[in-house]
Amino acid sequence: CIRDSIDTIDLALFQLGKIFEFSLKQYMLKVQEKGLIPVSEHDLKRLFNMVQWAGEKGLFTDETALHYLRLERNDRGHGIPPEIDERQALLNNAPTLVSFYLDYIVLLEQRKYKIT
């Protein structure tokens, strides 16, 4: 039902953002374990720090994309629940956001697999 989708889109995007965060952290831990790139506890502390680390280490050339995903996750996790019209806009744009998250999650998982 469309109404159910509108009511839960915020939660769904937040969960996807958490999966993105988890994937990035797991990649960083694997890199740290293998001694390939230095990773500090500070780097692992918050998503902002992880995204900054990924940009500084050249993991991704488009650091802006990572910050966008981070901001989306933060909006869902820390922001005020949006009104129905904003949730409708989120739902309308969900295919793009979901695809964006999934592209980076898959990329991180593939890179993590290559260093295993």
N, C-alpha and C positions, 0 to 999 in steps of 0.2 A: 504494500500500500504506500502511496506517495506520502501520506501524512506521517507514517512511521519513519520513512527515510528522512524527511525534513526534521523530525524530532531527534533523530540519532546521528545526523551527519557530523555534528561537532565531535561527538564521542568517537565515531569511526575514524575521522581524520586525526584526532589525538592519538588513538591507538596505533595508527600507521606511523605517526611521528615518533612514538616510543620505540617501535620496531626499527626505524631508521637510526635512532640514537643508540639502541642496543647493538645494531650491526656495526656502526662506526666504532663503538667502544670495544667490541670483540675483535675487530680488525686491529685496533691500536694495541690491544693486549697481546695479540699474536705477533705483531711486529716487535713489540717489546720483549716478548719471550724468546724470539729468535735473534734478538740483538741487532736487528736490521736498521732501525731508526730509534734514537732516544725518545722515550716517552716518560714524562714525570707524573707524579701523583696529581700535581696541579693540572696537567693536561687532561687528565681523566675526570676531574672533579665536576665539571658542568658541560653541558652540550656546547655552550659558547666557546669554552676552552678547547674542546675537541675539534670544533669547526676551525678555530683559529690555528690549531696544530696542523690540521690537514692542509690548510692553505700555506702555512709557513714551510711545511715539508714538501710542498709540491705534489701532494697526493692527487689533488684535483686542480686543474687549471682555472676552473670557474668557481672561485670561492664564493662569489655572490649567490650562486645557486644553493650552496650549502647553507649560507646565512638565511636565504629565503625559506628553506625547509625548516631551519631552526626557529625562525620567527613564527611560521605557521604552527609548529608544534607548541611553542610558548603561548601563542594566542589561544589555542584550544585548551591548554593546561592551566593557564594563569589568568586569562582574560575573563571578562564578564560574559555569561552565555548570551549569544547574539539573539536579537529579535527574530521573529518568524521570517520577515522579508530578507534579512541578511542570511539566515539559514537556507532560504530558497536560493539565494545567489551562490552560497557555498555548494549546495546540491547541484546547481547548474554547472559549476566549475569543477566539481569533484572528479570527473574523468581525467582532467588535466592534472590536478593535484595528485591524484592516486598514481597516475602514470609516472609523474615526476618522482614521487617517493619510491615507487617500485624500481625505477631505473637505477637510482642510487643504491638502494638496498641490494639489488642483484649485483651491481658492480662491486660493492664492498664484499659481498659473499664470494664472488668469483676471485677477487684479488686475495682474499683470506685463504681460499682453497689452494691457490697457486703457491703460497708460501708454507703450506702444511707439510 
